[in-house]
Amino acid sequence: MKIAFIVFDGITFLDFIGFYDVVNRLHLFDKTKGTTWDICALAPEVKDEQGLTIRAGKIKPDLSKYDLLFVPGGLGTRKLRFQTEFVDWLRQGLEVKHVVSVCTGSLLLGAAGFLENRKATTHPKAYELLEPYCKEVVRTRIVKDGHVVTGGGVSASIDIGLYVVEMLAGREAADQVKEQIDYPYERIGMIEVYEGAF
């Protein structure tokens, strides 16, 4: 399995790092041993709203070559969803087997066409912004519709990471990760749409 973590200017880093820190442990389990990942962007460096900077490992790679695509959110998504270069690049991943977003990353998925005729969620303060892009906005924490999984606000990144670990490596693996990160909470607000499911 090969994962593309998408980063961009105006990202909320907790959206990214909560998911990343959970999911990068997939290589520890038998079912997902050999999992690799790239941090992907359109530029060598990206900054959040406060100027915290990270370096991307891959600049504008072909996203169709990945097995899982992850798109975080942040205030930068409000403008980025209208930027043709970014949206066209993201659209390369339309056939990727697993597509995941958290927070307003779903706005970017929507702009690129991933959410057409699908139910989805996002940060509670962005439900109205998501409405034009999907079949139905579900006001909950995690929505899985077919091969697309969308998550709610920032802290949902850990929950959705654990959900993906369980989906790919099994419940025991997810429980081990919860213990490793000392995460005492149970998943709530999960909606699965089974038509075209994984």
N, C-alpha and C positions, 0 to 999 in steps of 0.2 A: 504494500500500500504506500502511495506517495501523496502527501498532503501539501496543498498550497495555502499558506496563511497570507491573506491580502492585507497590506498596510498602506496608509495614505496620510497626507497632511490633514490635520484636524481630527485625527483618530482619538478615541477615548482608550487609553492604553489598558485600563482594567478590562474592557471588553475583550481585548486581544489576549492579554496575559492570563486572565482567568481560564479561558478555554485552552490556550497553549500549554500552560503548566500541567493541566490535567491530561490532555490528549497526547502530548509528546511522550507519555509513559506507555503508550500502546506497544512500543517495541519490547517491553518487558514480558509480554504474555505470549504463550504458544500460538494462539490463533492469529496474532498480529505481529509476530516477530519479524523483523526486517523492515518495519515501517520507517519511512524517512519523510522529511519535510523541508520545505523552503519557505523563507520569508520573502514575499514577492511584492514589488512596487513598481511604479513608473519612473521613479528616481532613486538614486543611491541612498538618500536619507529622507526620512519623514519626521515631522514634528507634530506634537499635540498642540492644543490651544495655548498652553503655557510655555511652549518652546522646548519641552523635553524631546530629545532627538534619538532615533535609533537608525542603524544601517540595515538596508535590505540585502538579502543574500543573492537574490535574482532580480534582474531588471527586465520587466516586461516579458517574462517567459510565455510560452504557448500554454495556456491554461487547460487546453484540451488533453494534455499529456498527464494530468493528475487524476487521482482516484477520489479525492475529497477536497473540496474548495470551502474555505472558511472566510467569511466577510464580517468583521466587527463593525461597530458604529462609532458615532462621535459627531460633533457639530459640523465637521467637514463634509458629512454626507449630504447636507442640505444643498450645497452648491455642486458637489461632485456628481450628483445624479443627473446633472444637466451637461456635464463635460463629455463631449463625444469621444475623445480619445480613451478616457477611462471606461466608459460604458461599453464601447466596442471591444476593448480588451477583455473586460469581464465576460462579455457575451461568448467568448471563445470556450467558456466552461459550461455552456448549456447542456452538453451531453455527458458531463462528468457524473459518475455514479452516485456520489453523495455530495450534497450542497447544504451548507450550514451558515446561518447568520445569527448574530445576537444584536439586540438593541436596534438602532437605526441602520445597521447593515442591511436590513430587509428593504430599505428604500433603494439601496444600490442594486440589490437583486431584482427588485421590481422594475427599476428603470431599464435593466438589461433583459427583461422578459422572462425571468425565472419563475415568477409568481402568477403568470397568466392562468386563469381558471383554477387557482389554488387558494386554500385558506392559509392565513399567515398571521403572525403577530410581530410586535415591535415594542419599543419603550412606550409606556402608557401616555406620555405627553406627545407622542407622534402618531397615534392611531389615525387621526384624520389625514395626515400626510401619506400614510400607507394606502388608504382606501382606493385611490385611482389605479393602483398597480395590481390588485389581487381580486379574487372572487369574493372573499369575505375576510374582514379583520376580526380575529378572535381575541377577545380581551382576556388573555390568559398568559401563563409563563412560558410554555413551550408548545409549539404546534408542529406536528410532522404530517406533511401531506405528500404522499409519494416519496420521491427521493430528496425532497427539500424539507429541512428542519429550520424553523425560525424561533428565536428566543426573545424574551421580554427585555426589561431594562438591565443596566450594567451588571449587577451581581448575578444575573441569570447566566452569565458566561460560565461559571463553575458548574451550575446545574446542567447546562446543555453539554458541557464537556463530559460530565459523568454519564449523561444519557448516551452520548456517542461511544464512549468506552464500553458501556454495557451492550449497546447495539452490535458493536464489532467484535468485542472480546469476551462478552458474557458478564453476568451479574457478579460472579465471584471477583472478576478483575476490577469491576467498578467499586466493589466493596473494599478491595485492597487499596485502591487509589484514595478512597475516602479516608481510610485509616492513615495512609501516608501523609495526606495534607491536613489531617485532624479536622475533618469536615463533619460536623455532628447532625446536619440537617437532612430531612427526607424531601424528595422531590414532590412538589405540589403543582397543580394547574397544568396538567399534561393532556393534550388533545392529539389523538392519532386518527388520521383519515386513511382508511385502508385501501381504497381504490388506487391501484398503481403503487402500492407500498413496496418497501425494500424487498 
